[in-house]
Amino acid sequence: MIALRTAIITLFLVLSSIAVYGQSTILEAVAMPGDGIYTLLRRHGLNPSEHLQKFVEINKDRFGKDNGLIVGKTYNLPESVTSTDNTTVTSDNTRVAAGDSKTRTDLTAEPAKVSARVLEIPLFGEKYSKVEVKSTKLQGAVYYLSSGHGGPDPGAVGKYGSNDLAEDEYAYDVTIRLARVLVEQGATVYMIVQDADDGIRDEGVLKMDRDEIVYPNKKIPLNHSARLRQRTEAVNGLYLKHKGAYQRMLAIHVDSRSESQNIDVFFYHHENSKDGEQLAKNIHQTFTNKYRRYQPYRDYSGNVTQRSSLYVIKYSHPPTVFIELGNIRNVKDQRRFVIADNRQALANWIYEGLLSDYTNKKQKAGH
């Protein structure tokens, strides 16, 4: 199970006031059973490291034991000032300005200037569609994110009480959360598998559906080989468009093994791809460090291995890493998926590995 400082408790918010896009607004949120401050801030696009102190200041005398949130009590969120200028972001030849009503289901946001404070990306869902560009740490980096299966193929399915957990839904939620974090840091991101109806979801049991498409707007075929070929061709076409740029591909999946087998996140790369191998090692090192910090009394068993026979690794032009997030049939691994904070932790940790890889690459290039 992925551990977080806030993973023990879960927060549900009922908004009593609505943020006005392009304005300075203080939100009020009612805490329901029960989460912590970190999750509250993150769900409203606020970085806890930047806004925690202010949150505590404006809500003093409203906390319970150990500064915990009190169920049913209303809390103010720190003011977040979004841009009201006309800074634009190009999205597949569509200019989307602050306050513009244009929307798209594809995620192809180009690197934005930091002054373009807020982007509107409907694919993330209503709650998460407004994305603050916090830095240019990943400006110049291009990422292709492909969650496993989708459309007519749910992938692996595990039983969780009376519910079914589908691989494609949980792989997608982690992938789209990762996409949002990457956009926040100035990267160019392509969601290869997309579901315009889902967005980022905070439920434990994610509803299964079959309406996913492949970029830019292609129906996913039933045939397994055709599905793999379709998404690989989409990536390779975009790769030519960004020739010369730092480009990386991630295929994110959930494994299915014996119910008794608890596994950690592990990574595959092509045997002849030094860049793919290094990327996998950087993400793996991040996970190793996180487990050492959050679960110091057990070893992290995830590993990096060659798996050149996997179609997307073999035929994708960018350096590619294939990630298995865990065993969807194992009770312990299921906690890694059904808790939204844990899915966000997976996305955050993958991002940190990607950032490390990109930063190291730039340093070696003398930038």
C-alpha positions as CSV (number, residue, x, y, z in Angstrom):
1,M,0.0,0.0,0.0
2,I,1.3,3.4,-0.9
3,A,1.6,5.5,2.3
4,L,1.1,9.2,2.6
5,R,1.0,11.5,5.5
6,T,-2.7,12.0,4.7
7,A,-3.5,8.6,3.5
8,I,-5.1,7.5,6.8
9,I,-8.0,9.9,6.4
10,T,-10.2,10.8,3.5
11,L,-11.9,14.1,2.9
12,F,-15.1,14.9,1.1
13,L,-16.0,18.5,0.4
14,V,-19.3,20.2,-0.1
15,L,-18.7,23.6,-1.6
16,S,-20.9,26.4,-0.2
17,S,-19.5,29.0,-2.7
18,I,-18.3,28.6,-6.3
19,A,-15.0,30.0,-7.6
20,V,-15.3,32.5,-10.3
21,Y,-12.8,31.8,-13.1
22,G,-10.4,34.7,-13.6
23,Q,-11.1,36.4,-10.3
24,S,-9.7,36.4,-6.8
25,T,-12.0,34.3,-4.7
26,I,-12.1,32.7,-1.2
27,L,-13.8,29.3,-1.2
28,E,-15.6,27.8,1.7
29,A,-15.7,24.1,2.2
30,V,-17.6,21.9,4.6
31,A,-15.6,18.9,5.9
32,M,-17.4,15.6,5.8
33,P,-16.1,12.4,7.3
34,G,-13.1,12.9,7.3
35,D,-9.8,14.0,5.8
36,G,-6.9,16.3,6.5
37,I,-5.8,19.8,5.4
38,Y,-3.3,18.6,2.8
39,T,-6.0,16.8,0.8
40,L,-8.4,19.8,1.1
41,L,-5.8,22.2,-0.3
42,R,-4.7,19.8,-3.1
43,R,-8.3,19.3,-4.3
44,H,-8.6,23.0,-4.8
45,G,-5.4,23.4,-6.7
46,L,-3.5,24.8,-3.8
47,N,0.0,23.6,-3.0
48,P,0.2,22.7,0.7
49,S,3.7,23.8,1.0
50,E,2.7,27.3,-0.1
51,H,-0.8,27.6,1.5
52,L,-0.8,25.5,4.7
53,Q,0.3,28.3,7.0
54,K,-2.3,30.7,5.6
55,F,-5.0,28.1,5.8
56,V,-4.2,27.5,9.5
57,E,-4.2,31.3,10.1
58,I,-7.5,32.1,8.6
59,N,-9.2,29.1,10.2
60,K,-7.7,29.3,13.7
61,D,-10.2,28.2,16.4
62,R,-11.9,25.9,13.9
63,F,-9.8,22.8,14.4
64,G,-10.2,19.8,16.5
65,K,-7.6,17.7,18.3
66,D,-4.2,17.8,16.7
67,N,-5.4,20.4,14.2
68,G,-7.8,17.9,12.6
69,L,-10.8,19.0,10.6
70,I,-14.2,18.9,12.3
71,V,-16.9,17.1,10.4
72,G,-19.6,19.6,9.4
73,K,-17.6,22.7,10.1
74,T,-17.0,25.3,7.3
75,Y,-13.4,26.2,6.5
76,N,-12.1,29.1,4.4
77,L,-9.5,28.3,1.7
78,P,-6.7,30.7,1.1
79,E,-7.1,33.2,-1.7
80,S,-5.8,32.0,-5.0
81,V,-5.3,34.8,-7.6
82,T,-5.8,33.6,-11.2
83,S,-4.8,35.5,-14.3
84,T,-7.3,37.8,-16.0
85,D,-5.1,38.7,-18.9
86,N,-5.4,37.3,-22.4
87,T,-2.4,35.0,-22.2
88,T,-3.1,32.0,-24.4
89,V,-2.2,28.4,-24.6
90,T,-2.2,26.5,-27.9
91,S,-4.1,23.3,-27.8
92,D,-4.0,21.4,-31.1
93,N,-4.2,24.7,-33.1
94,T,-7.0,26.0,-30.9
95,R,-6.2,29.1,-28.9
96,V,-7.8,29.0,-25.4
97,A,-7.6,32.3,-23.6
98,A,-8.4,33.0,-20.0
99,G,-12.1,33.3,-19.8
100,D,-12.6,31.8,-23.3
101,S,-15.6,29.4,-23.6
102,K,-13.9,27.1,-26.1
103,T,-13.3,23.5,-24.9
104,R,-11.7,20.4,-26.2
105,T,-11.7,16.8,-25.1
106,D,-8.0,16.3,-26.1
107,L,-5.2,17.2,-23.9
108,T,-2.4,18.7,-25.9
109,A,-1.5,21.8,-23.9
110,E,1.8,23.3,-25.1
111,P,4.2,24.7,-22.5
112,A,2.7,27.9,-21.1
113,K,4.4,31.0,-19.7
114,V,4.2,31.1,-15.9
115,S,2.2,34.3,-16.3
116,A,-0.6,32.2,-17.9
117,R,-1.7,31.3,-14.4
118,V,-4.7,29.1,-15.2
119,L,-5.5,26.8,-18.0
120,E,-9.0,25.3,-18.7
121,I,-8.6,21.6,-19.6
122,P,-12.1,20.0,-19.7
123,L,-10.6,16.5,-20.0
124,F,-9.7,16.7,-16.3
125,G,-13.3,16.9,-15.2
126,E,-15.3,19.8,-13.8
127,K,-13.6,19.8,-10.4
128,Y,-10.1,19.7,-11.7
129,S,-10.4,21.4,-15.1
130,K,-8.8,24.7,-14.0
131,V,-5.0,24.1,-13.8
132,E,-2.6,26.6,-12.4
133,V,0.8,26.5,-14.2
134,K,3.1,26.7,-11.3
135,S,6.5,26.5,-13.0
136,T,8.5,25.8,-16.2
137,K,10.4,22.9,-14.7
138,L,9.3,20.7,-17.5
139,Q,9.1,23.3,-20.3
140,G,10.5,21.6,-23.5
141,A,9.5,18.1,-22.4
142,V,6.9,16.2,-24.3
143,Y,5.1,13.3,-22.7
144,Y,2.8,10.6,-24.2
145,L,0.7,9.0,-21.5
146,S,-1.2,5.8,-22.4
147,S,-3.3,4.0,-19.8
148,G,-3.9,0.3,-20.4
149,H,-6.8,-1.2,-22.2
150,G,-10.1,0.8,-22.5
151,G,-13.0,0.9,-24.8
152,P,-14.3,-2.7,-25.2
153,D,-11.5,-4.1,-23.1
154,P,-11.6,-3.4,-19.3
155,G,-8.3,-5.3,-18.8
156,A,-7.8,-7.1,-15.6
157,V,-10.8,-7.2,-13.2
158,G,-10.6,-7.8,-9.4
159,K,-13.4,-8.3,-6.9
160,Y,-13.7,-5.7,-4.1
161,G,-16.5,-6.8,-1.9
162,S,-19.5,-7.0,-4.2
163,N,-17.9,-4.6,-6.7
164,D,-15.7,-5.1,-9.7
165,L,-12.5,-3.1,-10.1
166,A,-11.4,-2.7,-13.7
167,E,-7.8,-2.2,-14.7
168,D,-8.6,0.4,-17.4
169,E,-10.5,2.7,-15.0
170,Y,-7.8,2.8,-12.3
171,A,-4.9,3.0,-14.8
172,Y,-6.7,5.9,-16.4
173,D,-7.3,7.8,-13.2
174,V,-3.6,7.6,-12.2
175,T,-2.6,8.5,-15.7
176,I,-4.8,11.6,-16.0
177,R,-3.7,12.7,-12.5
178,L,-0.1,12.5,-13.7
179,A,-1.1,14.5,-16.8
180,R,-2.4,17.3,-14.6
181,V,0.7,17.4,-12.5
182,L,2.9,17.6,-15.6
183,V,0.9,20.4,-17.1
184,E,1.3,22.3,-13.8
185,Q,5.0,22.1,-14.4
186,G,4.9,23.4,-18.0
187,A,5.2,20.1,-19.9
188,T,3.5,19.3,-23.2
189,V,1.3,16.3,-22.6
190,Y,-0.7,14.0,-24.8
191,M,-3.3,11.7,-23.3
192,I,-3.3,8.9,-25.8
193,V,-6.4,7.1,-24.2
194,Q,-9.1,9.6,-23.3
195,D,-12.5,9.6,-21.6
196,A,-14.3,12.9,-21.9
197,D,-16.9,11.9,-19.3
198,D,-14.7,10.6,-16.5
199,G,-12.1,13.3,-15.7
200,I,-10.2,12.8,-12.5
201,R,-12.4,10.9,-10.0
202,D,-12.2,10.7,-6.3
203,E,-14.6,7.8,-5.7
204,G,-13.2,4.6,-4.3
205,V,-15.0,2.3,-6.7
206,L,-14.7,3.7,-10.2
207,K,-17.6,2.9,-12.5
208,M,-16.8,0.8,-15.5
209,D,-17.6,2.1,-19.0
210,R,-16.6,1.5,-22.6
211,D,-16.5,5.0,-24.1
212,E,-12.8,5.6,-24.1
213,I,-11.2,6.8,-27.3
214,V,-7.6,7.0,-28.7
215,Y,-6.1,10.3,-29.7
216,P,-7.2,12.3,-31.5
217,N,-10.7,10.8,-31.7
218,K,-10.6,7.2,-32.7
219,K,-12.9,4.4,-31.6
220,I,-10.9,1.7,-29.8
221,P,-11.1,-1.6,-31.7
222,L,-12.0,-4.9,-30.1
223,N,-9.0,-6.8,-31.6
224,H,-6.1,-6.8,-29.2
225,S,-3.3,-6.3,-31.8
226,A,-5.3,-3.5,-33.5
227,R,-5.7,-1.7,-30.2
228,L,-2.0,-1.7,-29.5
229,R,-1.2,-0.7,-33.1
230,Q,-3.7,2.1,-33.0
231,R,-2.2,3.9,-29.9
232,T,1.4,3.2,-31.0
233,E,0.7,4.8,-34.4
234,A,-0.8,7.8,-32.6
235,V,2.3,8.3,-30.5
236,N,4.7,7.8,-33.4
237,G,2.9,10.4,-35.5
238,L,3.1,12.9,-32.7
239,Y,6.8,12.0,-32.2
240,L,7.6,13.2,-35.7
241,K,5.8,16.5,-35.0
242,H,8.1,17.1,-32.0
243,K,11.3,15.9,-33.6
244,G,14.4,17.1,-31.7
245,A,12.5,17.6,-28.4
246,Y,12.9,15.6,-25.2
247,Q,10.1,13.0,-25.6
248,R,9.1,10.2,-23.4
249,M,6.3,7.6,-23.5
250,L,4.6,6.0,-20.4
251,A,2.3,3.0,-20.7
252,I,0.5,2.6,-17.3
253,H,-1.2,-0.7,-16.4
254,V,-2.5,-2.7,-13.5
255,D,-1.5,-6.3,-13.2
256,S,-3.6,-9.4,-12.4
257,R,-2.1,-12.3,-10.4
258,S,-3.1,-14.7,-7.7
259,E,-5.2,-13.0,-5.0
260,S,-2.6,-13.9,-2.4
261,Q,0.2,-12.1,-4.3
262,N,1.0,-8.6,-3.1
263,I,3.3,-6.8,-5.5
264,D,5.0,-3.4,-5.6
265,V,5.1,-1.0,-8.6
266,F,7.6,-2.3,-11.2
267,F,8.9,-1.1,-14.6
268,Y,9.8,-2.5,-18.0
269,H,11.9,-0.9,-20.8
270,H,13.4,-2.0,-24.1
271,E,16.8,-3.7,-23.9
272,N,18.3,-1.4,-26.5
273,S,16.9,1.9,-25.1
274,K,19.4,3.5,-22.8
275,D,17.1,6.5,-22.4
276,G,14.2,4.2,-21.6
277,E,16.2,2.3,-19.1
278,Q,17.4,5.5,-17.4
279,L,13.9,6.8,-17.2
280,A,12.7,3.6,-15.6
281,K,15.6,3.7,-13.1
282,N,14.8,7.3,-12.2
283,I,11.2,6.6,-11.5
284,H,12.1,3.4,-9.6
285,Q,14.6,5.3,-7.5
286,T,11.9,7.8,-6.5
287,F,9.6,5.0,-5.4
288,T,12.5,3.4,-3.5
289,N,13.1,6.7,-1.7
290,K,9.4,7.2,-0.9
291,Y,9.0,3.7,0.5
292,R,12.1,4.2,2.6
293,R,10.5,7.4,4.0
294,Y,6.9,6.3,4.4
295,Q,7.3,2.6,5.1
296,P,10.7,2.2,6.6
297,Y,10.0,-1.2,8.1
298,R,9.6,-3.0,4.9
299,D,11.6,-3.3,1.7
300,Y,10.3,-2.0,-1.6
301,S,10.4,-5.0,-4.0
302,G,9.6,-3.2,-7.3
303,N,12.2,-3.6,-10.0
304,V,13.3,-2.5,-13.4
305,T,13.7,-5.1,-16.1
306,Q,13.9,-5.5,-19.9
307,R,10.7,-6.5,-21.7
308,S,11.4,-5.8,-25.3
309,S,8.6,-8.1,-26.5
310,L,5.8,-5.8,-25.3
311,Y,4.3,-4.2,-28.3
312,V,4.3,-0.6,-27.1
313,I,7.9,-0.9,-25.9
314,K,9.0,-2.5,-29.1
315,Y,7.3,-0.2,-31.6
316,S,7.0,3.2,-29.9
317,H,9.5,5.7,-31.2
318,P,10.1,7.7,-28.0
319,P,11.9,6.0,-25.1
320,T,9.2,4.1,-23.4
321,V,8.6,2.8,-19.9
322,F,5.8,0.3,-19.1
323,I,4.6,0.6,-15.5
324,E,2.6,-2.0,-13.6
325,L,1.0,-0.4,-10.6
326,G,0.1,-3.5,-8.6
327,N,-2.2,-6.6,-8.5
328,I,-5.8,-5.7,-8.8
329,R,-6.9,-9.0,-7.3
330,N,-4.9,-8.6,-4.1
331,V,-6.6,-7.0,-1.1
332,K,-3.5,-5.0,0.0
333,D,-2.8,-3.7,-3.5
334,Q,-6.5,-2.8,-3.9
335,R,-6.0,-0.2,-1.2
336,R,-3.4,1.4,-3.4
337,F,-6.2,1.9,-6.0
338,V,-9.4,2.5,-4.2
339,I,-8.1,5.4,-2.1
340,A,-8.0,8.5,-4.2
341,D,-5.0,10.0,-2.2
342,N,-3.1,6.8,-3.0
343,R,-3.8,7.2,-6.8
344,Q,-2.6,10.8,-6.5
345,A,0.5,9.6,-4.7
346,L,1.3,7.2,-7.5
347,A,1.0,10.1,-10.0
348,N,3.1,12.4,-7.9
349,W,5.9,9.9,-7.4
350,I,6.0,9.1,-11.1
351,Y,6.2,12.8,-11.8
352,E,9.1,13.2,-9.5
353,G,10.9,10.4,-11.3
354,L,10.2,12.1,-14.7
355,L,11.4,15.5,-13.3
356,S,14.6,13.9,-12.1
357,D,15.2,12.3,-15.5
358,Y,14.5,15.5,-17.4
359,T,16.6,17.6,-15.1
360,N,19.6,15.2,-15.3
361,K,19.3,15.2,-19.1
362,K,19.3,19.0,-19.3
363,Q,22.3,19.2,-17.0
364,K,24.3,16.7,-19.2
365,A,23.4,18.7,-22.2
366,G,24.8,21.8,-20.6
367,H,21.5,23.7,-20.4
